[in-house]
Amino acid sequence: MEFSEHLDELMICRLDSTKKEVEPCTVVIFGASGDLTARKLIPAFFHLFQDKVAPDPIRIIGVARREKDHESWREELWEACCRFSRTQPVERQDWEKFAQNIFYCQGDYGSDFATFERLKSMVGEAEDERLRNNILFYLATKPSQFLDVTAHLDESGLLLRDPDPPFWRRVVVEKPIGHDLASASALNQGLTKHAHEKQIYRIDHYLGKETVQNILMFRFSNSVFEQLWNRQAIDHVQITVSEDMGVGGRGGYYEEAGALRDMVQNHLLQVLALVAMEPPVSLEAESIRDEKVKALRSIRPLSLAPIETQVVRGQYVGGKVHGEKRIAYRDEDRVAEDSNVETYVGMKLYIDNWRWSNAPFYLRTGKNMKAKCSEVRIQFRSTPNVLFAAQCGTKLDNNALTLRLQPNEGISLRFNGKIPGSTMQIRPVRMDFRYDSEFGAYTPEAYERLLLEAMAGDATLFIRGDEVEAAWSIVDSIREGWSDQPLTEREFYKAGSWGPDAADDLTARQGHNWREPEGGK
Ligand SMILES: NC(=O)c1ccc[n+]([C@@H]2O[C@H](COP(=O)([O-])OP(=O)(O)OC[C@H]3O[C@@H](n4cnc5c(N)ncnc54)[C@H](OP(=O)(O)O)[C@@H]3O)[C@@H](O)[C@H]2O)c1
């Protein structure tokens, strides 16, 4: 259905009209030679520049150990942009204009304090005082280097806790923030020794996705759904983030992380928090983040029941995905042949608050699954068991609302309709809204939005220290429950399936079943 066809007038309500202009600034990227810089950061800055939304002027300084000068780094980045830009082909002329703002600072940022002195003098060379005083430090480094770099920035006087207004200094930290609650708390404490919490921007690129941001808009701007968003109307919620690829070349990393740390701790719990949170008192970052933390802290402790009745893990064995052969996880490069690392997690959580009491939230994520997709399915309660429900039994499907985050971004509503004809037959039909058909193709990279927000000083889409810790405490309690037990037979799943059999038990205990995602491909 095309909604716009039925609208006489398009009502556009700007929510960011009061947002201040993004001030000219210098962005310092630690990890200039890295994969993240080449694949995501520089293409994102380039697009912001092309779209004329980047600060003007802007200056980007990259720091890494390899010997190179400004010109050779620019050439490297040009090649990266040609490969990874979302708009192709990249115009050399546009690039040349952008590249004038890019500079390279060679040095070791782990042990060599002189690097920071060199960097300071480079920053100080700018004529425009805003470029000298507004600085975004982007830590595209190994997590083990976050603290050293921040401490050196502080010692060198580059990262001022209280810069003279209206100037600012901010630090962007990449994931992962710790590997458990203790390490995340230690990192947060370390960071806040050198910067105020409000200067720290922890990235989860999932929050930069348009459709994830839309969850809040959708919930709180539509009275039809807002009134139904509770346990009285909703039977349960399913959140699926599935990948159709295996671990590929990242076996070494994955052996340390596993799906629980890699996906649940951040992306899935972030989506859960947005779906479950109470309305914030305002659209200010702190109000929204307060409510997200409250939702995470309301999750029923997993220690109250045997872990296997609440969380299922799985690991893929050989199979086929989209007709393509896939090897077992244990046969992947740099994976132990008796590895018990989970490539799948399915879980049932309860949020013990007034709104959600006893409505299960099922979350699942996995690698080498049947299709790639991220979506939230809100499964409504059934109608009273009289009239149609009494006659049709389980064939009368409950209404469901699906928020498709990726791919085929959009929202659909399933309800029952009568099949035309002389007999009384009912079947589910679907009302579907698709972003691309309504608004045209608009697929800015999540990093573009996040970088812009960080430069504008809006922390809404970044994760506060206490949010990270609340999520880790959930993940830690699951790991404790698993306590190094080897995987059982029912926890292995064929590549190309929707996960292990054990995951079906999880939903079946409540009389539910996992639904085939709508948007997967
Ligand atoms: N890649 C991604 O898509 C991605 C996605 C999400 C999160 N992340 C996170 O982003 C961070 C960076 O990832 P990455 O994949 O870009 O890593 P990477 O490819 O290993 O790049 C890090 C770069 O930092 C430089 N470096 C390392 N130690 C240094 C030191 N002591 N002094 C100066 N420079 C040093 C290295 O360049 P030199 O050898 O020239 O010094 C290296 O190229 C990690 O925390 C990762 O978890 C990455």
The ligand as a Gaussian input file, in Angstrom:
#p B3LYP/6-31G(d) Opt

LIG

0 1
 N       37.218000      -2.652000      10.689000
 C       35.949000      -2.500000      10.950000
 O       35.064000      -2.534000      10.096000
 C       35.503000      -2.253000      12.376000
 C       34.119000      -2.259000      12.650000
 C       33.700000      -1.982000      13.950000
 C       34.625000      -1.724000      14.926000
 N       35.964000      -1.742000      14.643000
 C       36.896000      -1.405000      15.721000
 O       37.703000      -0.312000      15.292000
 C       39.005000      -0.412000      15.814000
 C       40.024000      -0.390000      14.688000
 O       39.785000      -1.495000      13.852000
 P       40.536000      -1.713000      12.456000
 O       39.878000      -2.892000      11.846000
 O       40.598000      -0.452000      11.701000
 O       41.989000      -2.118000      12.980000
 P       43.312000      -2.222000      12.118000
 O       42.990000      -2.482000      10.688000
 O       44.195000      -3.164000      12.843000
 O       43.921000      -0.758000      12.188000
 C       44.513000      -0.150000      13.296000
 C       45.595000       0.759000      12.754000
 O       46.146000       1.450000      13.863000
 C       47.532000       1.655000      13.651000
 N       48.221000       1.407000      14.905000
 C       48.190000       0.284000      15.663000
 N       48.955000       0.437000      16.754000
 C       49.477000       1.687000      16.687000
 C       50.331000       2.421000      17.521000
 N       50.831000       1.923000      18.664000
 N       50.646000       3.681000      17.167000
 C       50.160000       4.214000      16.012000
 N       49.348000       3.551000      15.182000
 C       49.016000       2.298000      15.512000
 C       47.996000       0.642000      12.628000
 O       48.648000       1.356000      11.592000
 P       50.267000       1.389000      11.530000
 O       50.665000      -0.029000      11.362000
 O       50.564000       2.272000      10.379000
 O       50.696000       1.958000      12.829000
 C       46.727000      -0.015000      12.113000
 O       46.604000       0.052000      10.734000
 C       39.006000      -1.699000      16.647000
 O       38.718000      -1.369000      17.965000
 C       37.877000      -2.510000      16.053000
 O       37.350000      -3.407000      16.990000
 C       36.411000      -1.990000      13.387000

